Amino acid sequence: MESLAVAGTLRGREGEGTRMDKVNLGRAFASFAEHWSPRIVGDVNDMQVKVAKLQGEFVWHHHDQEDELFLVVTGRLVMRFRDREVSLEPGELIIVPRGTEHQPFAPEECHVLLFEPRSTLNTGDMENERTVRTLERLA
Amino acid sequence: MESLAVAGTLRGREGEGTRMDKVNLGRAFASFAEHWSPRIVGDVNDMQVKVAKLQGEFVWHHHDQEDELFLVVTGRLVMRFRDREVSLEPGELIIVPRGTEHQPFAPEECHVLLFEPRSTLNTGDMENERTVRTLERLA
């Protein structure tokens, strides 16, 4: 675990405000501890790149308009669908199409990179104590 | 390097046509050898996820409308801008904003994940022998 001072410097060159600075995923993950609370690390047109730490079972939900990509960086993610589940190891990704009910489940802590439209709410059609409306931006 | 028989099965479950199958990046990279010829591995709304092998110097170009994300999976990528360059190691990403001239340079072979609008042409405003208009789809 890196110190907060180091972790606070996610970009390649400190103090620059452009999006042309790089993001180091290890430092991004080291900069926060909460589960199920995605952080924004960049924008690509109207999509956002996020990092999240997952552990345990999330709520069943779907997104009406948004496809959602999960790329496992460390740990293991089980994506449950109503009729089956897919287990993902580091270096594996899955795209959950809009309208598809899913429940992410991480048997142990899992770090994921997310690509999804800016409009995506983490809990989709469900609103509960896990809903995060305003995401922190790391880069 | 995996055999082509293995490499041909990129999805979690063979023979299924949905996008809910996973993509294994190692197998995706093992399934082709050409440099500077991105392969599509998925769609997220109007964006595409691509994998590419880079080696050497690409052409200077920009994209008028498209931001472009490069995530280094293996190797090292140097993203050159007109006024500086950024060196990226595995686990590091950079987003090149639309309109920004850039030249990717890979001192040795480098494997990258790309995330960009479907409309993105690999050589941007430049058309030459490296332009690839129709990309192969791996998943």
HADDOCK unambig.tbl for C-alpha pairs under 7 A between the chains (distance, minus, plus):
assign (segid A and resid 19 and name CA) (segid B and resid 95 and name CA) 6.30 0.50 0.50
assign (segid A and resid 19 and name CA) (segid B and resid 97 and name CA) 6.95 0.50 0.50
assign (segid A and resid 20 and name CA) (segid B and resid 94 and name CA) 6.38 0.50 0.50
assign (segid A and resid 20 and name CA) (segid B and resid 95 and name CA) 6.01 0.50 0.50
assign (segid A and resid 20 and name CA) (segid B and resid 96 and name CA) 5.80 0.50 0.50
assign (segid A and resid 21 and name CA) (segid B and resid 94 and name CA) 6.38 0.50 0.50
assign (segid A and resid 22 and name CA) (segid B and resid 92 and name CA) 6.56 0.50 0.50
assign (segid A and resid 22 and name CA) (segid B and resid 93 and name CA) 5.50 0.50 0.50
assign (segid A and resid 22 and name CA) (segid B and resid 94 and name CA) 4.53 0.50 0.50
assign (segid A and resid 23 and name CA) (segid B and resid 92 and name CA) 5.53 0.50 0.50
assign (segid A and resid 23 and name CA) (segid B and resid 93 and name CA) 5.27 0.50 0.50
assign (segid A and resid 23 and name CA) (segid B and resid 94 and name CA) 6.29 0.50 0.50
assign (segid A and resid 24 and name CA) (segid B and resid 91 and name CA) 6.20 0.50 0.50
assign (segid A and resid 24 and name CA) (segid B and resid 92 and name CA) 4.47 0.50 0.50
assign (segid A and resid 24 and name CA) (segid B and resid 93 and name CA) 6.67 0.50 0.50
assign (segid A and resid 25 and name CA) (segid B and resid 91 and name CA) 5.59 0.50 0.50
assign (segid A and resid 25 and name CA) (segid B and resid 92 and name CA) 5.89 0.50 0.50
assign (segid A and resid 44 and name CA) (segid B and resid 67 and name CA) 5.23 0.50 0.50
assign (segid A and resid 44 and name CA) (segid B and resid 68 and name CA) 6.47 0.50 0.50
assign (segid A and resid 44 and name CA) (segid B and resid 69 and name CA) 6.88 0.50 0.50
assign (segid A and resid 44 and name CA) (segid B and resid 116 and name CA) 6.91 0.50 0.50
assign (segid A and resid 45 and name CA) (segid B and resid 66 and name CA) 6.58 0.50 0.50
assign (segid A and resid 45 and name CA) (segid B and resid 67 and name CA) 5.69 0.50 0.50
assign (segid A and resid 66 and name CA) (segid B and resid 45 and name CA) 6.59 0.50 0.50
assign (segid A and resid 67 and name CA) (segid B and resid 44 and name CA) 5.23 0.50 0.50
assign (segid A and resid 67 and name CA) (segid B and resid 45 and name CA) 5.67 0.50 0.50
assign (segid A and resid 68 and name CA) (segid B and resid 44 and name CA) 6.47 0.50 0.50
assign (segid A and resid 69 and name CA) (segid B and resid 44 and name CA) 6.88 0.50 0.50
assign (segid A and resid 91 and name CA) (segid B and resid 24 and name CA) 6.18 0.50 0.50
assign (segid A and resid 91 and name CA) (segid B and resid 25 and name CA) 5.57 0.50 0.50
assign (segid A and resid 92 and name CA) (segid B and resid 22 and name CA) 6.58 0.50 0.50
assign (segid A and resid 92 and name CA) (segid B and resid 23 and name CA) 5.52 0.50 0.50
assign (segid A and resid 92 and name CA) (segid B and resid 24 and name CA) 4.47 0.50 0.50
assign (segid A and resid 92 and name CA) (segid B and resid 25 and name CA) 5.87 0.50 0.50
assign (segid A and resid 93 and name CA) (segid B and resid 22 and name CA) 5.53 0.50 0.50
assign (segid A and resid 93 and name CA) (segid B and resid 23 and name CA) 5.28 0.50 0.50
assign (segid A and resid 93 and name CA) (segid B and resid 24 and name CA) 6.66 0.50 0.50
assign (segid A and resid 94 and name CA) (segid B and resid 20 and name CA) 6.38 0.50 0.50
assign (segid A and resid 94 and name CA) (segid B and resid 21 and name CA) 6.39 0.50 0.50
assign (segid A and resid 94 and name CA) (segid B and resid 22 and name CA) 4.54 0.50 0.50
assign (segid A and resid 94 and name CA) (segid B and resid 23 and name CA) 6.30 0.50 0.50
assign (segid A and resid 95 and name CA) (segid B and resid 19 and name CA) 6.29 0.50 0.50
assign (segid A and resid 95 and name CA) (segid B and resid 20 and name CA) 6.01 0.50 0.50
assign (segid A and resid 96 and name CA) (segid B and resid 20 and name CA) 5.80 0.50 0.50
assign (segid A and resid 97 and name CA) (segid B and resid 19 and name CA) 6.95 0.50 0.50
assign (segid A and resid 116 and name CA) (segid B and resid 44 and name CA) 6.93 0.50 0.50
